[in-house]
Amino acid sequence: MGCPERGSINALLCSILIVNQTRLFVLAYLAVYPATVLSAGDSGPVLHLEPGDVRDGVVRDRTGNGHDARVFGTRRVAVGKGHALEFDGVDDYLVVPDSPQIRWQKFSIELWADPADGSHHVVSKRFNEIRQSYLLQIDQGGRRFYAAVLGSDKSTENWIELRRPPRSSRWSHYAFTCDGRWLRLYINGVQEIFKPVGTLPDIGRQPIPYINSPLEIGRSFYAPKWNWYRGRLARLSAYRRALHPEEVEAIYRRGHAVTSVRSRPDTRSRPLPKKRPRPPASGSLVLVRGGRAVATIVVPSPATYWTRQAADWLQSYIEQASGAKLSIVDDRQQASGPVISVGHTRLARDAGITAEGLKWDSGRLAVRGERLFLIGRNVKPAFQSARGRVADGNCRAVVTFLEDYCGVRWFLPGPEGTVVPPQQTIRVASPLDRTVVPAFAFSGGRFPYGSTGHWLDNITPAAIANNFRHGIAATTGGHTYYAMVPSELFAEHPEYFALIDGKRTAKGHHLCSTNADVRKLLVRGVLEQFRKGYDVVTLGQEDGYRRCRCAECEKLDKYRFRESGRSWLDFQTHVLPDTPCERLFLLHKSVIDEVHKVHPQGTVLLFAYAPTAWPSKKIPRWGKHVWVELSNQEPEVIEAWKGRAAGTTGYVYWFDIQLPMGMDVHATPSEAARRIRNLHRNGFLGLYHFPETNFGFQGPVIYALGKLMGNPDRDHQALVDEFCRGVYGKAAVPMRQFFTRLYRVHEERLPFHLRQGKRWARWLTTSDLYLLLYSPEVLDGLEASLKTAERLAASPRSRGWVRHTRDYFDFTRRLTETVVAYRAQQPKSTAESRVRLRDSVDAFNRVRLRILNYGPEEARRWFPGHGHFCNWLSGGGQHESKVYYVPWQTRKPAVLKRGVATLAIGYGGGPGYSFVKEPLTIDFSTPPK
Ligand SMILES: [Zn+2]
């Protein structure tokens, strides 16, 4: 699992996080749909300069507010299809006279600039000889972006800074926003970093001080002299409010005449569409009319297991929808009237309809005359059974028919999550010839729609419909050493295992990469999987890799992580690309070559993870039967691997609940959509991931993600709408409101790319995250939507699923309140604050016990992922191996017997893990010291 190396934390600044929140954010969340907020007239810029417009020594303010800039010495230059002003870095600048409108407390400044080297302010408003009320600086050829506001003590500079690699293009868009509490920097439409203003929580009462100085563009004063900006500037505009990330992105996307910005799809919400489109009434083949069966289902004789299964699903769902039970006959019998042919029947063969050319578990739907053909590739005999774990193309064709022509949806796992709308008449367009090709060959790892709601024990219609399935016979997921060279071998063969600190050890399951028998065992292990029928077999080292120090191994490379004294993140970014762990690559290459002598057509999936994240310098090409599974999907890593293997797949742990986000939202629908589209564009063939079935908060995300893995071009917001409408019925609108608010908070306060990967704010613990995300306005807003939903929910389904989200919400609210109460009594606790803290912990524990006490039947129907949630809620901060992999039902009696008082939640209890210890671990039954 998890992070390669849970590196050291700079245990900085919990104090900078919010304890006592003000009301600043509330404005941003008033409306349900951001689109309506964005168009509000009075929220436009208060200052807008296009420096290329200079006339008679003046750049007019396009807003009409009169903030015209006087020009001193700069030169107008033609760039692209527009103009810019060039600042020479010696004495060029612009001046906008002071006005109350530019003495802002909340604001945004955004500009298009092409900065040269040098180190001076682009925008500043002077306060005294050495301080500016606000300033913005871009230097080092655009590699450093620095901004600050002055504290109300008139001396503290509350700054924020971003460094980035050299630019790929000259012109960039920069934005600096301040909402009174947080400073944010954006480059090219992406929020890159945020930081609190000074020491929270008092900033709302500590305004930025001003004097009547002008706004200077291109220079600033720092005693005893002026400093000058060198470079070009194409636009500068300012707002008296903090722009939302979506707005900054939209501004960037509009581009500027001096630059060419490729337009990207708009990600804003739309209102819920009223109706689902229906197939046309004419030119169609009728299968069920007025609730009576018209068609017969025909299967081949003999039918494979999965073809028969597909026909049964078809029969069952059509009956649930219409009341009509279609009979199933085999193709030796004559069927009169309309026919639905499932699989490779004689009828299909006669009509020339085959699965030829279909890849993976793609499906084909075709109508010829009175016959509807649903067909795809048969999976191999090895997977034709109730325990078969590879999706079959015939099943895909049937499931697609059920979705597109009968309106069936598998929104959540289990019976209560499936929606089958009543249909008196079922028909398909005629003629018809459609092929449905999923965008990814597989999505493995955890299977939120698998038959147990987590692991894929069996292929279900929900797993196929939502693309959380294997569409090829592949073993994925990386760490294969554990199974291929079991640790029991250590007793007899310590030489198979790594030499660490002078002795051979099986601890951590590290192997000796040059041992000939280890190589043989790996060859045998890979071949064994091919013999079982798999077409793609993974080969990859263990988690938490440590190298063998034997002389033979050490000779092969310069991979020396421990000696480098660097954090893993630092090492991986700066050292590893030049010193890859060649011993592993060489071993794996020789294993693959040996395997291909026996099984030339088998594809080996090479795990590129931690020490093997960056490609080998010694093996430039891996051949046409090797794919690579990238655990790091940063653009530079994808680029480095391009052309080296025959295919790329991703090992993505966006949703891993062991990571600091824990049971909270790991990705919003927009973020997941952006990532999926990006991976698809980069040619990724399959994904292994950890969607840990947190449906209470992430249901719409998991559903939209699944559909996007089928077709990344689908509108993710429309999928969220569809989910809400289908699952919550009359409560759809408030639930949509709930999720919109929830996801916006995450996008704004902790966007996806800052939540993981190398830009992860390592000092953010799980408790800090709850403080950062769930301020009182946010919790109140979510509570209000949920209450409305509870009032409106009319059907058992809608009430059941609203209740499910209520459990997650109560958990979130009560947990946040314990952390707030804990912070509030620091550094000095009083009898009163201690009582408040105890009460908040009690309230949280009541919610915790409510969830832990749900029985298996309740969990099966209404709580997907219940076991994982319960293990996390009772994890005690222990190592994941002690809790995560143990079924909840096994742990439950002991946990309930012990009780939850003083019990931490989550795993690991250290950097890189999700856990909350204090205040949950405080023993309130004994008096304080
Ligand atoms: Zn060795």
Boltz pocket constraint, residues with backbone or C-beta under 6 A from the ligand:
constraints:
  - pocket:
      binder: B
      contacts: [[A, 497], [A, 498], [A, 499], [A, 511], [A, 512], [A, 513], [A, 514], [A, 515], [A, 548], [A, 549], [A, 550], [A, 551], [A, 552], [A, 553], [A, 554]]
      max_distance: 6.0
